[in-house]
C-alpha cells in the first residue's frame, strides 16, 4: 500500500513540475534569443501626418512606404515623428501605444 502511494505522489509531483518548469524555460530561452538580437535592430522611421502614416527603412534605402512590414522574431527600433498634430502609434498585437508629439522625436 505504501509503495503505491509514494509512487503515485512522486509521479504527480514530477508531472506538475514538468508542466510548470518546461514552458517557463522555453519562454526564457526565447526571451534570451530576442535579447541577443538587440545588437542589430531593424530601424524604422515612422512619420505621422493627418490621415496617414509613412514608414521608411533607412538602412535598406526604402523611403515613404504606406504599409508597415516587419520581420518576425527581429528586434525593431522605431523612430517616431509627426508633421502636424499629436498622434498615437499603436499596433494592437504588440500591446503598446506611443504618443507622437510635434517637434519631438520618440523612440
DRENTORKOL-3810 file (N, C-alpha, C; in nm, 4 decimals):
REM DRENTORKOL-3810
@n.u->0.0833; n.v->-0.1197; n.w->0.0000; ca.u->0.0000; ca.v->0.0000; ca.w->0.0000; c.u->0.0864; c.v->0.1241; c.w->0.0000
@n.u->0.1884; n.v->0.1330; n.w->0.0822; ca.u->0.2755; ca.v->0.2499; ca.w->0.0914; c.u->0.3549; c.v->0.2731; c.w->-0.0372
@n.u->0.4117; n.v->0.1680; n.w->-0.1032; ca.u->0.4848; ca.v->0.1931; ca.w->-0.2283; c.u->0.3952; c.v->0.2529; c.w->-0.3372
@n.u->0.2691; n.v->0.2102; n.w->-0.3431; ca.u->0.1760; ca.v->0.2656; ca.w->-0.4412; c.u->0.1534; c.v->0.4147; c.w->-0.4169
@n.u->0.1304; n.v->0.4532; n.w->-0.2920; ca.u->0.1065; ca.v->0.5928; ca.w->-0.2569; c.u->0.2304; c.v->0.6769; c.w->-0.2871
@n.u->0.3488; n.v->0.6268; n.w->-0.2512; ca.u->0.4730; ca.v->0.7011; ca.w->-0.2746; c.u->0.4972; c.v->0.7162; c.w->-0.4253
@n.u->0.4769; n.v->0.6084; n.w->-0.5008; ca.u->0.4962; ca.v->0.6135; ca.w->-0.6457; c.u->0.3990; c.v->0.7132; c.w->-0.7095
@n.u->0.2741; n.v->0.7062; n.w->-0.6689; ca.u->0.1733; ca.v->0.7987; ca.w->-0.7224; c.u->0.2073; c.v->0.9433; c.w->-0.6867
@n.u->0.2508; n.v->0.9692; n.w->-0.5672; ca.u->0.2871; ca.v->1.1032; ca.w->-0.5226; c.u->0.4079; c.v->1.1560; c.w->-0.6011
@n.u->0.5112; n.v->1.0740; n.w->-0.6172; ca.u->0.6312; ca.v->1.1160; ca.w->-0.6914; c.u->0.5955; c.v->1.1434; c.w->-0.8379
@n.u->0.5132; n.v->1.0583; n.w->-0.8968; ca.u->0.4719; ca.v->1.0765; ca.w->-1.0353; c.u->0.3914; c.v->1.2059; c.w->-1.0525
@n.u->0.2992; n.v->1.2313; n.w->-0.9611; ca.u->0.2169; ca.v->1.3533; ca.w->-0.9689; c.u->0.3032; c.v->1.4784; c.w->-0.9536
@n.u->0.3967; n.v->1.4757; n.w->-0.8600; ca.u->0.4862; ca.v->1.5905; ca.w->-0.8403; c.u->0.5730; c.v->1.6108; c.w->-0.9646
@n.u->0.6241; n.v->1.5028; n.w->-1.0214; ca.u->0.7075; ca.v->1.5120; ca.w->-1.1414; c.u->0.6321; c.v->1.5713; c.w->-1.2595
@n.u->0.5094; n.v->1.5262; n.w->-1.2806; ca.u->0.4293; ca.v->1.5797; ca.w->-1.3911; c.u->0.3994; c.v->1.7280; c.w->-1.3690
@n.u->0.3645; n.v->1.7655; n.w->-1.2483; ca.u->0.3359; ca.v->1.9069; ca.w->-1.2193; c.u->0.4598; c.v->1.9941; c.w->-1.2362
@n.u->0.5741; n.v->1.9464; n.w->-1.1920; ca.u->0.6976; ca.v->2.0234; ca.w->-1.2107; c.u->0.7319; c.v->2.0382; c.w->-1.3584
@n.u->0.7156; n.v->1.9309; n.w->-1.4353; ca.u->0.7440; ca.v->1.9376; ca.w->-1.5790; c.u->0.6512; c.v->2.0369; c.w->-1.6485
@n.u->0.5235; n.v->2.0375; n.w->-1.6100; ca.u->0.4280; ca.v->2.1310; ca.w->-1.6705; c.u->0.4516; c.v->2.2751; c.w->-1.6278
@n.u->0.5175; n.v->2.2953; n.w->-1.5159; ca.u->0.5457; ca.v->2.4302; ca.w->-1.4679; c.u->0.6799; c.v->2.4809; c.w->-1.5188
@n.u->0.7816; n.v->2.3996; n.w->-1.5124; ca.u->0.9170; ca.v->2.4445; ca.w->-1.5439; c.u->0.9438; c.v->2.4477; c.w->-1.6942
@n.u->0.9004; n.v->2.3474; n.w->-1.7688; ca.u->0.9339; ca.v->2.3402; ca.w->-1.9113; c.u->0.8853; c.v->2.4617; c.w->-1.9906
@n.u->0.7571; n.v->2.5031; n.w->-1.9797; ca.u->0.7154; ca.v->2.6224; ca.w->-2.0550; c.u->0.7917; c.v->2.7476; c.w->-2.0127
@n.u->0.8235; n.v->2.7571; n.w->-1.8855; ca.u->0.8999; ca.v->2.8719; ca.w->-1.8386; c.u->1.0399; c.v->2.8749; c.w->-1.8979
@n.u->1.1025; n.v->2.7600; n.w->-1.9080; ca.u->1.2373; ca.v->2.7533; ca.w->-1.9650; c.u->1.2349; c.v->2.7836; c.w->-2.1146
@n.u->1.1337; n.v->2.7352; n.w->-2.1842; ca.u->1.1222; ca.v->2.7645; ca.w->-2.3271; c.u->1.0995; c.v->2.9144; c.w->-2.3471
@n.u->1.0147; n.v->2.9725; n.w->-2.2644; ca.u->0.9901; ca.v->3.1165; ca.w->-2.2728; c.u->1.1158; c.v->3.1968; c.w->-2.2454
@n.u->1.1923; n.v->3.1573; n.w->-2.1436; ca.u->1.3167; ca.v->3.2275; ca.w->-2.1139; c.u->1.4161; c.v->3.2142; c.w->-2.2279
@n.u->1.4221; n.v->3.0982; n.w->-2.2876; ca.u->1.5126; ca.v->3.0777; ca.w->-2.3999; c.u->1.4772; c.v->3.1714; c.w->-2.5155
@n.u->1.3466; n.v->3.1880; n.w->-2.5413; ca.u->1.3040; ca.v->3.2790; ca.w->-2.6474; c.u->1.3365; c.v->3.4234; c.w->-2.6114
@n.u->1.3159; n.v->3.4618; n.w->-2.4865; ca.u->1.3494; ca.v->3.5977; ca.w->-2.4440; c.u->1.4994; c.v->3.6236; c.w->-2.4545
@n.u->1.5803; n.v->3.5273; n.w->-2.4146; ca.u->1.7251; ca.v->3.5436; ca.w->-2.4259; c.u->1.7661; c.v->3.5557; c.w->-2.5713
@n.u->1.7016; n.v->3.4823; n.w->-2.6587; ca.u->1.7307; ca.v->3.4924; ca.w->-2.8013; c.u->1.6970; c.v->3.6301; c.w->-2.8550
@n.u->1.5848; n.v->3.6862; n.w->-2.8095; ca.u->1.5464; ca.v->3.8208; ca.w->-2.8510; c.u->1.6447; c.v->3.9226; c.w->-2.7958
@n.u->1.6897; n.v->3.9044; n.w->-2.6725; ca.u->1.7861; ca.v->3.9962; ca.w->-2.6132; c.u->1.9154; c.v->3.9990; c.w->-2.6938
@n.u->1.9595; n.v->3.8852; n.w->-2.7422; ca.u->2.0818; ca.v->3.8815; ca.w->-2.8207; c.u->2.0652; c.v->3.9557; c.w->-2.9522
@n.u->1.9442; n.v->3.9616; n.w->-3.0050; ca.u->1.9170; ca.v->4.0269; ca.w->-3.1318; c.u->1.9148; c.v->4.1787; c.w->-3.1202
@n.u->1.9150; n.v->4.2355; n.w->-3.0012; ca.u->1.9085; ca.v->4.3803; ca.w->-2.9847; c.u->2.0343; c.v->4.4503; c.w->-3.0332
@n.u->2.1400; n.v->4.3759; n.w->-3.0613; ca.u->2.2631; ca.v->4.4370; ca.w->-3.1116; c.u->2.2488; c.v->4.4813; c.w->-3.2564
@n.u->2.1526; n.v->4.4240; n.w->-3.3295; ca.u->2.1333; ca.v->4.4577; ca.w->-3.4700; c.u->1.9844; c.v->4.4778; c.w->-3.4980
@n.u->1.9232; n.v->4.5838; n.w->-3.4420; ca.u->1.7791; ca.v->4.6023; ca.w->-3.4629; c.u->1.7480; c.v->4.6561; c.w->-3.6026
@n.u->1.6269; n.v->4.6330; n.w->-3.6465; ca.u->1.5771; ca.v->4.6918; ca.w->-3.7701; c.u->1.5256; c.v->4.8310; c.w->-3.7364
@n.u->1.5834; n.v->4.9343; n.w->-3.7969; ca.u->1.5435; ca.v->5.0721; ca.w->-3.7702; c.u->1.4336; c.v->5.1114; c.w->-3.8683
@n.u->1.3226; n.v->5.1590; n.w->-3.8135; ca.u->1.2107; ca.v->5.2047; ca.w->-3.8959; c.u->1.1740; c.v->5.3462; c.w->-3.8532
@n.u->1.1795; n.v->5.4398; n.w->-3.9482; ca.u->1.1348; ca.v->5.5771; ca.w->-3.9237; c.u->0.9853; c.v->5.5830; c.w->-3.9497
@n.u->0.9104; n.v->5.6287; n.w->-3.8510; ca.u->0.7649; ca.v->5.6369; ca.w->-3.8617; c.u->0.7265; c.v->5.7840; c.w->-3.8577
@n.u->0.6561; n.v->5.8294; n.w->-3.9615; ca.u->0.6143; ca.v->5.9694; ca.w->-3.9681; c.u->0.4632; c.v->5.9762; c.w->-3.9722
@n.u->0.4058; n.v->6.0482; n.w->-3.8769; ca.u->0.2609; ca.v->6.0658; ca.w->-3.8701; c.u->0.2250; c.v->6.1972; c.w->-3.9375
@n.u->0.1147; n.v->6.1942; n.w->-4.0078; ca.u->0.0571; ca.v->6.3165; ca.w->-4.0620; c.u->-0.0923; c.v->6.2945; c.w->-4.0738
@n.u->-0.1640; n.v->6.4027; n.w->-4.0860; ca.u->-0.3091; ca.v->6.3895; ca.w->-4.0847; c.u->-0.3556; c.v->6.2936; c.w->-4.1935
@n.u->-0.4316; n.v->6.1935; n.w->-4.1534; ca.u->-0.4944; ca.v->6.0911; ca.w->-4.2363; c.u->-0.4016; c.v->5.9796; c.w->-4.2836
@n.u->-0.2711; n.v->5.9815; n.w->-4.2491; ca.u->-0.1878; ca.v->5.8699; ca.w->-4.2922; c.u->-0.0581; c.v->5.8608; c.w->-4.2120
@n.u->0.0038; n.v->5.7449; n.w->-4.2236; ca.u->0.1352; ca.v->5.7180; ca.w->-4.1660; c.u->0.2286; c.v->5.6799; c.w->-4.2810
@n.u->0.3551; n.v->5.7201; n.w->-4.2709; ca.u->0.4533; ca.v->5.6733; ca.w->-4.3681; c.u->0.5684; c.v->5.6079; c.w->-4.2920
@n.u->0.6250; n.v->5.5056; n.w->-4.3526; ca.u->0.7314; ca.v->5.4285; ca.w->-4.2908; c.u->0.8525; c.v->5.4276; c.w->-4.3840
@n.u->0.9708; n.v->5.4449; n.w->-4.3255; ca.u->1.0952; ca.v->5.4416; ca.w->-4.4017; c.u->1.1915; c.v->5.3457; c.w->-4.3334
@n.u->1.2676; n.v->5.2757; n.w->-4.4127; ca.u->1.3678; ca.v->5.1808; ca.w->-4.3648; c.u->1.5044; c.v->5.2330; c.w->-4.4101
@n.u->1.5679; n.v->5.3214; n.w->-4.3311; ca.u->1.6893; ca.v->5.3904; ca.w->-4.3777; c.u->1.8064; c.v->5.2980; c.w->-4.4118
@n.u->1.8283; n.v->5.1928; n.w->-4.3358; ca.u->1.9410; ca.v->5.1027; ca.w->-4.3634; c.u->1.9199; c.v->5.0236; c.w->-4.4923
@n.u->1.7937; n.v->5.0055; n.w->-4.5315; ca.u->1.7635; ca.v->4.9308; ca.w->-4.6530; c.u->1.7412; c.v->5.0224; c.w->-4.7733
@n.u->1.7411; n.v->5.1547; n.w->-4.7499; ca.u->1.7213; ca.v->5.2506; ca.w->-4.8589; c.u->1.5777; c.v->5.2609; c.w->-4.9070
@n.u->1.4811; n.v->5.2194; n.w->-4.8240; ca.u->1.3396; ca.v->5.2252; ca.w->-4.8607; c.u->1.2770; c.v->5.3444; c.w->-4.7895
@n.u->1.2101; n.v->5.4322; n.w->-4.8670; ca.u->1.1515; ca.v->5.5520; ca.w->-4.8064; c.u->1.0045; c.v->5.5645; c.w->-4.8430
@n.u->0.9308; n.v->5.6288; n.w->-4.7566; ca.u->0.7907; ca.v->5.6663; ca.w->-4.7770; c.u->0.7007; c.v->5.5521; c.w->-4.8239
@n.u->0.6944; n.v->5.4487; n.w->-4.7430; ca.u->0.6062; ca.v->5.3355; ca.w->-4.7693; c.u->0.4818; c.v->5.3550; c.w->-4.6830
@n.u->0.3647; n.v->5.3222; n.w->-4.7378; ca.u->0.2411; ca.v->5.3451; ca.w->-4.6621; c.u->0.1983; c.v->5.2257; c.w->-4.5772
@n.u->0.2718; n.v->5.1155; n.w->-4.5857; ca.u->0.2362; ca.v->4.9963; ca.w->-4.5086; c.u->0.3563; c.v->4.9515; c.w->-4.4260
@n.u->0.3330; n.v->4.9239; n.w->-4.2982; ca.u->0.4381; ca.v->4.8769; ca.w->-4.2088; c.u->0.4593; c.v->4.7270; c.w->-4.2300
@n.u->0.5832; n.v->4.6899; n.w->-4.2602; ca.u->0.6189; ca.v->4.5492; ca.w->-4.2782; c.u->0.7375; c.v->4.5208; c.w->-4.1878
@n.u->0.7228; n.v->4.4205; n.w->-4.1001; ca.u->0.8307; ca.v->4.3851; ca.w->-4.0083; c.u->0.8558; c.v->4.2355; c.w->-4.0136
@n.u->0.9818; n.v->4.1960; n.w->-4.0024; ca.u->1.0110; ca.v->4.0524; ca.w->-3.9995; c.u->0.9775; c.v->3.9938; c.w->-3.8631
@n.u->0.9363; n.v->3.8702; n.w->-3.8625; ca.u->0.9023; ca.v->3.8024; ca.w->-3.7376; c.u->1.0301; c.v->3.7651; c.w->-3.6632
@n.u->1.0295; n.v->3.7880; n.w->-3.5326; ca.u->1.1400; ca.v->3.7458; ca.w->-3.4480; c.u->1.2604; c.v->3.8377; c.w->-3.4491
@n.u->1.2477; n.v->3.9579; n.w->-3.5030; ca.u->1.3608; ca.v->4.0509; ca.w->-3.5064; c.u->1.3281; c.v->4.1730; c.w->-3.4216
@n.u->1.4279; n.v->4.2249; n.w->-3.3537; ca.u->1.4098; ca.v->4.3450; ca.w->-3.2733; c.u->1.3925; c.v->4.4656; c.w->-3.3652
@n.u->1.2969; n.v->4.5516; n.w->-3.3317; ca.u->1.2678; ca.v->4.6689; ca.w->-3.4138; c.u->1.2919; c.v->4.7944; c.w->-3.3299
@n.u->1.3550; n.v->4.8924; n.w->-3.3903; ca.u->1.3791; ca.v->5.0204; ca.w->-3.3259; c.u->1.3032; c.v->5.1258; c.w->-3.4053
@n.u->1.1961; n.v->5.1795; n.w->-3.3468; ca.u->1.1147; ca.v->5.2793; ca.w->-3.4140; c.u->1.1645; c.v->5.4198; c.w->-3.3797
@n.u->1.1684; n.v->5.5058; n.w->-3.4803; ca.u->1.1957; ca.v->5.6486; ca.w->-3.4622; c.u->1.0673; c.v->5.7192; c.w->-3.5034
@n.u->0.9963; n.v->5.7774; n.w->-3.4073; ca.u->0.8619; ca.v->5.8312; ca.w->-3.4292; c.u->0.8633; c.v->5.9830; c.w->-3.4371
@n.u->0.7990; n.v->6.0360; n.w->-3.5425; ca.u->0.7862; ca.v->6.1808; ca.w->-3.5623; c.u->0.6463; c.v->6.2118; c.w->-3.6135
@n.u->0.6082; n.v->6.3402; n.w->-3.6047; ca.u->0.4821; ca.v->6.3845; ca.w->-3.6640; c.u->0.5057; c.v->6.5143; c.w->-3.7394
@n.u->0.4317; n.v->6.5321; n.w->-3.8481; ca.u->0.4441; ca.v->6.6530; ca.w->-3.9292; c.u->0.3441; c.v->6.7600; c.w->-3.8885
@n.u->0.2406; n.v->6.7235; n.w->-3.8141; ca.u->0.1375; ca.v->6.8225; ca.w->-3.7853; c.u->0.0925; c.v->6.8207; c.w->-3.6394
@n.u->0.0022; n.v->6.7344; n.w->-3.6029; ca.u->-0.0550; ca.v->6.7339; ca.w->-3.4679; c.u->-0.0145; c.v->6.6070; c.w->-3.3933
@n.u->-0.0593; n.v->6.5960; n.w->-3.2692; ca.u->-0.0288; ca.v->6.4783; ca.w->-3.1880; c.u->-0.1044; c.v->6.3554; c.w->-3.2405
@n.u->-0.0336; n.v->6.2407; n.w->-3.2459; ca.u->-0.0919; ca.v->6.1148; ca.w->-3.2906; c.u->-0.0533; c.v->6.0048; c.w->-3.1932
@n.u->-0.1208; n.v->5.8916; n.w->-3.2018; ca.u->-0.0851; ca.v->5.7724; ca.w->-3.1247; c.u->-0.0409; c.v->5.6636; c.w->-3.2211
@n.u->0.0782; n.v->5.6108; n.w->-3.2003; ca.u->0.1261; ca.v->5.4979; ca.w->-3.2789; c.u->0.0955; c.v->5.3728; c.w->-3.1990
@n.u->0.0140; n.v->5.2841; n.w->-3.2582; ca.u->-0.0337; ca.v->5.1684; ca.w->-3.1835; c.u->-0.0518; c.v->5.0499; c.w->-3.2757
@n.u->0.0127; n.v->4.9391; n.w->-3.2416; ca.u->-0.0095; ca.v->4.8119; ca.w->-3.3092; c.u->-0.0739; c.v->4.7216; c.w->-3.2039
@n.u->-0.2030; n.v->4.6924; n.w->-3.2166; ca.u->-0.2742; ca.v->4.6189; ca.w->-3.1118; c.u->-0.2090; c.v->4.4869; c.w->-3.0711
@n.u->-0.1521; n.v->4.4149; n.w->-3.1652; ca.u->-0.0913; ca.v->4.2850; ca.w->-3.1324; c.u->0.0284; c.v->4.2992; c.w->-3.0398
@n.u->0.0950; n.v->4.4151; n.w->-3.0423; ca.u->0.2114; ca.v->4.4353; ca.w->-2.9559; c.u->0.1722; c.v->4.4922; c.w->-2.8203
@n.u->0.0523; n.v->4.5483; n.w->-2.8109; ca.u->0.0009; ca.v->4.5937; ca.w->-2.6833; c.u->0.0666; c.v->4.7179; c.w->-2.6255
@n.u->0.1314; n.v->4.7954; n.w->-2.7084; ca.u->0.1948; ca.v->4.9166; ca.w->-2.6570; c.u->0.1584; c.v->5.0342; c.w->-2.7465
@n.u->0.1210; n.v->5.1446; n.w->-2.6843; ca.u->0.0833; ca.v->5.2644; ca.w->-2.7579; c.u->0.1820; c.v->5.3760; c.w->-2.7234
@n.u->0.2287; n.v->5.4467; n.w->-2.8258; ca.u->0.3223; ca.v->5.5572; ca.w->-2.8057; c.u->0.2619; c.v->5.6854; c.w->-2.8608
@n.u->0.2718; n.v->5.7926; n.w->-2.7852; ca.u->0.2290; ca.v->5.9228; ca.w->-2.8326; c.u->0.3374; c.v->5.9833; c.w->-2.9202
@n.u->0.2964; n.v->6.0422; n.w->-3.0302; ca.u->0.3879; ca.v->6.1131; ca.w->-3.1197; c.u->0.3486; c.v->6.2599; c.w->-3.1122
@n.u->0.4416; n.v->6.3425; n.w->-3.0664; ca.u->0.4140; ca.v->6.4824; ca.w->-3.0374; c.u->0.4932; c.v->6.5703; c.w->-3.1336
@n.u->0.4319; n.v->6.6788; n.w->-3.1835; ca.u->0.5028; ca.v->6.7682; ca.w->-3.2754; c.u->0.6326; c.v->6.8215; c.w->-3.2142
@n.u->0.7342; n.v->6.8355; n.w->-3.2973; ca.u->0.8668; ca.v->6.8867; ca.w->-3.2599; c.u->0.9422; c.v->6.7971; c.w->-3.1607
@n.u->0.9023; n.v->6.6722; n.w->-3.1510; ca.u->0.9741; ca.v->6.5747; ca.w->-3.0664; c.u->0.9973; c.v->6.4479; c.w->-3.1456
@n.u->1.1095; n.v->6.3842; n.w->-3.1177; ca.u->1.1386; ca.v->6.2523; ca.w->-3.1752; c.u->1.1272; c.v->6.1522; c.w->-3.0632
@n.u->1.0457; n.v->6.0498; n.w->-3.0835; ca.u->1.0270; ca.v->5.9452; ca.w->-2.9828; c.u->1.0881; c.v->5.8158; c.w->-3.0342
@n.u->1.1300; n.v->5.7321; n.w->-2.9423; ca.u->1.1903; ca.v->5.6032; ca.w->-2.9785; c.u->1.1160; c.v->5.4917; c.w->-2.9072
END
